[in-house]
């Protein structure tokens, strides 16, 4: 399929997924890298309490709060 045809389908809000190879799709700046961080026990307990309250894993709370803080710092 030529790019013009693909653009036309997309503009007409038709599905183009059958024409894409999503097996190699990547989101820029979203690659994962594992890091180890040591937290005091009281912090882990507070994180676990908040995670349980929200029904999400501890890691999600940490990621969300860090992202919020980094976004806030970037706008200052």
C-alpha positions in Angstrom: 0.0 0.0 0.0 1.3 3.4 -0.9 1.6 6.2 1.7 -1.2 8.2 0.0 -3.6 5.3 0.3 -2.7 4.8 3.9 -3.2 8.5 4.7 -6.5 8.5 3.0 -7.7 5.5 5.0 -6.5 7.1 8.2 -8.2 10.4 7.4 -11.4 8.6 6.7 -11.1 7.1 10.2 -10.8 3.5 8.8 -8.6 1.0 10.5 -5.0 0.8 9.2 -3.8 -1.7 11.8 -3.8 -4.5 9.2 -1.2 -2.6 7.2 1.2 -2.0 10.1 3.9 -4.2 11.6 3.5 -3.5 15.3 6.0 -6.1 16.4 8.8 -3.5 16.1 6.9 -0.5 17.2 8.5 1.7 19.9 7.5 4.7 21.8 10.3 7.3 21.9 11.8 8.0 25.4 9.6 5.2 26.9 12.2 2.5 27.0 12.5 0.8 30.3 15.6 0.6 32.5 15.7 -1.2 35.8 17.1 0.7 38.8 17.4 -0.4 42.4 16.5 2.1 45.1 16.7 1.5 48.9 13.9 3.0 50.9 13.5 3.2 54.7 10.9 0.8 56.1 8.5 3.6 57.0 8.5 4.7 53.4 7.8 1.2 52.1 4.9 0.8 54.6 3.4 4.2 53.5 3.8 3.3 49.8 2.1 -0.1 50.4 -0.7 1.5 52.3 -1.4 4.0 49.5 -1.0 1.4 46.8 -3.5 -0.8 48.6 -5.9 2.1 48.9 -5.7 2.8 45.2 -5.7 -0.9 44.2 -2.4 -0.6 42.3 1.1 -2.1 42.7 3.7 -0.2 44.8 5.8 0.4 41.6 2.9 2.3 40.0 2.7 4.7 42.9 6.4 5.3 42.8 6.4 5.9 39.0 3.3 8.2 39.2 4.7 10.3 42.0 8.1 10.6 40.4 6.6 11.6 37.1 4.4 14.2 38.8 7.4 15.7 40.6 9.6 15.7 37.5 6.9 17.3 35.4 6.4 20.0 38.1 10.2 20.6 38.2 10.3 20.9 34.5 7.7 23.7 34.4 9.4 25.8 37.1 
